[in-house]
Amino acid sequence: MIRFTNARLLKHSENGFTVQNGVLETEGGVITVSGEIPSENTPERTIDLKGKGLIIPGFKNAHTHSAMTFLRSYADDMPLDKWLTEQVFPMEARLDGEYIRKFARLAFLEYLRNGITACFDMYVEPDSMAKAAEETGMRLVMCGTVNDFKDSPELLEDFYLRFNGHSELVSYKLGFHAEYTTSEKILEGIAKLSQKYSAPVFTHCSETEKEVSECIGRHGLTPPAYFEKLGLLEHGGGFFHSVHVTDDDLEIMKKHNVYAVINPSSNAKLASGIAPVSRLLRTVRCGIGTDGPASNNALDMFREMYLAAVLPKLDEKDASAGSAEDILYAAVSGGGEVMGLGGLSLEAGMSADIAVIDLDSPNMLPENNIPKNLVYSGNPSNIIMTMINGKILYENGVYTLPGISSEEIISQAKAAADKIFCR
Amino acid sequence: MIRFTNARLLKHSENGFTVQNGVLETEGGVITVSGEIPSENTPERTIDLKGKGLIIPGFKNAHTHSAMTFLRSYADDMPLDKWLTEQVFPMEARLDGEYIRKFARLAFLEYLRNGITACFDMYVEPDSMAKAAEETGMRLVMCGTVNDFKDSPELLEDFYLRFNGHSELVSYKLGFHAEYTTSEKILEGIAKLSQKYSAPVFTHCSETEKEVSECIGRHGLTPPAYFEKLGLLEHGGGFFHSVHVTDDDLEIMKKHNVYAVINPSSNAKLASGIAPVSRLLRTVRCGIGTDGPASNNALDMFREMYLAAVLPKLDEKDASAGSAEDILYAAVSGGGEVMGLGGLSLEAGMSADIAVIDLDSPNMLPENNIPKNLVYSGNPSNIIMTMINGKILYENGVYTLPGISSEEIISQAKAAADKIFCR
């Protein structure tokens, strides 16, 4: 059992966030005490946070392509089409499972450094991704990425069955890449799987204007309306990006309990647009994701929260648009709901997936409003500890991973990048 | 003499940035060696950067109101007018020199943590600000903020004479708050001072649409054209914000060697708009600033660089808009030119104002492009050391300030904030 004393606890209720002084205990992957009174048990370790350490539910990165770390800063400041076809696709074609494992582990180090305790990862080679999660202790929810060029509904079903229940850390959700890369026949196959397993379906949706207008051209429907027609939304799911969604699209999402996953940095850097964050927060349930490091390029939920909070102000020309508290909720809890992890708050019985913030960092002072400090002035340097499933994996600059050292991850990722780029 | 060995040195030439392996030595506030061969002198301290530490010229925060830390997260998500008149002004009225010294020191801690080695600070009570700089070792260039309610051209002249040559760390520039807060009579007085001392003049300019349209209403001219007419630009200067500048305004700025200082976070959060960064970078010389922590709320040049690079992509709907290298130059060197510090590059003879970046941080890998990694994925956690005027003031989480401890700064700032807010 680990006991945190003199802690500040970020708690959430219907009335919003509060910060409570108290104690938190974890045992066997679960929070066992979260309140004022410690248990009578003897802890293996006591961590005195001295009134300065704020425990938060870890950030949930609700949309990413972790293994794309190798493409970070490889091709920036380029138009989206050229970037994808001339830079990303040819380089991705060189990947195999071993590369993916090495590059994903590099992303996982960054998640742990940044207080991110779970990621919803859409990529190929799930066996390699699962290995990377086990080696690092990362909580990984994988999302199918079936499309006309890769995988199939049959393979998706195989992955779905194989990786749910695979381990405490790994699970799998039905998903496909996007409308513009996936034939109707495949989509119908995925809809059948969704119905067979009563399972939600996830996909990139309405990321760019071009995608929406081409979908309307092909099917006479926006992507959400088209997915609804195909029966893909019967058991809920989530739309990554949700930038160019109409009010009718939002009604479809609301009706089917489909989450919006906002990716503000990626949408800004690729000039895709600004998601209607205020409307999304009012209408549907939301998570926040970094997207992959090829398009973002940082795996930093502080940056995403900040952008999710300020871009609507620019977009609506109204400094009161957006709500820092709603965005913080989406970042620490909403994303967990998206991934089907549920219950990731600071209450006894919940998973011990937490991050600790140093409230004595200059940028966290004074304490006029702690949730707003997190959203508007927080950054990864404020994270002093990250725990997943009850295990401390990062603490004050030092990683303690179950199956590999951070030094090995870094040297292997460097060597793999040099090899893939023939350097 | 301090010697950095096995360093990576970020150098800049007409062809852009390069990263050179080598050695850097500093002595008495100045870089004495920057290249491949160390001197024959014996160092007081040798710091082996093991090929992983990138030395950069420290960030220059080219527009800020440091002492406004006390208002961080005090009033967010509000319309600009209401924010200023109902929240900021009444609280600022409670300040005195002692408060300002305490709150500015808190900002200086944040600058040092974040690799910022100089700030161009527009605020009142320059004696207190200068004291704060001396206590912390911060390089401070103050900017006059004369307006109808505070200070005068006479007082400005007094400050100008008194604080230039005041110390190695402190200097002072002519400046006024803004067109909309300053009478023509005062502006004429400042123009006379500018001519008397051949001194550049700095001011908030074209921050909001309202400001520009009201200036046109009053004077039939945009703010830059009005300032030109009054003779305020004869010796150059700089415009903070420069969001709503016309092509004619840019010609005026270019003609008079007036810098644009971009403040993307503040302009986003207050819904003021997106500065025409691509046009600014093409036409005039630029620096980048955080603005004050009441409006931003972080004093983080990584965030500013990122926003300066991606917001033009959204604004122009073109993912190739903006240039990461130009923005990095503005952040590390352009701002130094704005403040009249000059020569702040990594060359022998230049001031030893540097920051060290840990290139083995996961978000800095792989090394596909180091300047782009700094702009697109860097954050304050990557800063492992900050040196100003040859003195190491921050290193791996520990501050070594000349006149006060970081703990005292934090406890005094907390107590002062509690007092001012009657908590």
Chai-1 contact restraints between the chains, C-beta under 6 A:
chainA,res_idxA,chainB,res_idxB,connection_type,confidence,min_distance_angstrom,max_distance_angstrom,comment,restraint_id
A,S73,B,N368,contact,1.0,0.0,6.0,A-B,restraint_1
A,S73,B,N369,contact,1.0,0.0,6.0,A-B,restraint_2
A,S73,B,K372,contact,1.0,0.0,6.0,A-B,restraint_3
A,S73,B,N373,contact,1.0,0.0,6.0,A-B,restraint_4
A,Y74,B,N368,contact,1.0,0.0,6.0,A-B,restraint_5
A,D76,B,K372,contact,1.0,0.0,6.0,A-B,restraint_6
A,D77,B,S320,contact,1.0,0.0,6.0,A-B,restraint_7
A,M78,B,S320,contact,1.0,0.0,6.0,A-B,restraint_8
A,P79,B,A319,contact,1.0,0.0,6.0,A-B,restraint_9
A,P79,B,S320,contact,1.0,0.0,6.0,A-B,restraint_10
A,L80,B,A319,contact,1.0,0.0,6.0,A-B,restraint_11
A,L106,B,P362,contact,1.0,0.0,6.0,A-B,restraint_12
A,L109,B,P362,contact,1.0,0.0,6.0,A-B,restraint_13
A,E110,B,P362,contact,1.0,0.0,6.0,A-B,restraint_14
A,E110,B,N363,contact,1.0,0.0,6.0,A-B,restraint_15
A,A268,B,V310,contact,1.0,0.0,6.0,A-B,restraint_16
A,A268,B,L314,contact,1.0,0.0,6.0,A-B,restraint_17
A,K269,B,V310,contact,1.0,0.0,6.0,A-B,restraint_18
A,L270,B,A319,contact,1.0,0.0,6.0,A-B,restraint_19
A,A271,B,K313,contact,1.0,0.0,6.0,A-B,restraint_20
A,A271,B,K317,contact,1.0,0.0,6.0,A-B,restraint_21
A,A271,B,D318,contact,1.0,0.0,6.0,A-B,restraint_22
A,A271,B,A319,contact,1.0,0.0,6.0,A-B,restraint_23
A,N297,B,Y376,contact,1.0,0.0,6.0,A-B,restraint_24
A,N297,B,S377,contact,1.0,0.0,6.0,A-B,restraint_25
A,A298,B,N363,contact,1.0,0.0,6.0,A-B,restraint_26
A,A298,B,S377,contact,1.0,0.0,6.0,A-B,restraint_27
A,V310,B,A268,contact,1.0,0.0,6.0,A-B,restraint_28
A,V310,B,K269,contact,1.0,0.0,6.0,A-B,restraint_29
A,K313,B,A271,contact,1.0,0.0,6.0,A-B,restraint_30
A,L314,B,A268,contact,1.0,0.0,6.0,A-B,restraint_31
A,K317,B,A271,contact,1.0,0.0,6.0,A-B,restraint_32
A,D318,B,A271,contact,1.0,0.0,6.0,A-B,restraint_33
A,A319,B,P79,contact,1.0,0.0,6.0,A-B,restraint_34
A,A319,B,L80,contact,1.0,0.0,6.0,A-B,restraint_35
A,A319,B,L270,contact,1.0,0.0,6.0,A-B,restraint_36
A,A319,B,A271,contact,1.0,0.0,6.0,A-B,restraint_37
A,S320,B,D77,contact,1.0,0.0,6.0,A-B,restraint_38
A,S320,B,M78,contact,1.0,0.0,6.0,A-B,restraint_39
A,S320,B,P79,contact,1.0,0.0,6.0,A-B,restraint_40
A,D360,B,I410,contact,1.0,0.0,6.0,A-B,restraint_41
A,P362,B,L106,contact,1.0,0.0,6.0,A-B,restraint_42
A,P362,B,L109,contact,1.0,0.0,6.0,A-B,restraint_43
A,P362,B,E110,contact,1.0,0.0,6.0,A-B,restraint_44
A,P362,B,R113,contact,1.0,0.0,6.0,A-B,restraint_45
A,N363,B,E110,contact,1.0,0.0,6.0,A-B,restraint_46
A,N363,B,A298,contact,1.0,0.0,6.0,A-B,restraint_47
A,P366,B,K414,contact,1.0,0.0,6.0,A-B,restraint_48
A,P366,B,A417,contact,1.0,0.0,6.0,A-B,restraint_49
A,N368,B,S73,contact,1.0,0.0,6.0,A-B,restraint_50
A,N368,B,Y74,contact,1.0,0.0,6.0,A-B,restraint_51
A,N369,B,S73,contact,1.0,0.0,6.0,A-B,restraint_52
A,K372,B,S73,contact,1.0,0.0,6.0,A-B,restraint_53
A,K372,B,D76,contact,1.0,0.0,6.0,A-B,restraint_54
A,N373,B,S73,contact,1.0,0.0,6.0,A-B,restraint_55
A,Y376,B,N297,contact,1.0,0.0,6.0,A-B,restraint_56
A,S377,B,N297,contact,1.0,0.0,6.0,A-B,restraint_57
A,S377,B,A298,contact,1.0,0.0,6.0,A-B,restraint_58
A,N379,B,N379,contact,1.0,0.0,6.0,A-B,restraint_59
A,N379,B,P380,contact,1.0,0.0,6.0,A-B,restraint_60
A,P380,B,N379,contact,1.0,0.0,6.0,A-B,restraint_61
A,P380,B,S381,contact,1.0,0.0,6.0,A-B,restraint_62
A,S381,B,P380,contact,1.0,0.0,6.0,A-B,restraint_63
A,S381,B,S381,contact,1.0,0.0,6.0,A-B,restraint_64
A,I410,B,D360,contact,1.0,0.0,6.0,A-B,restraint_65
A,K414,B,P366,contact,1.0,0.0,6.0,A-B,restraint_66
A,A417,B,P366,contact,1.0,0.0,6.0,A-B,restraint_67
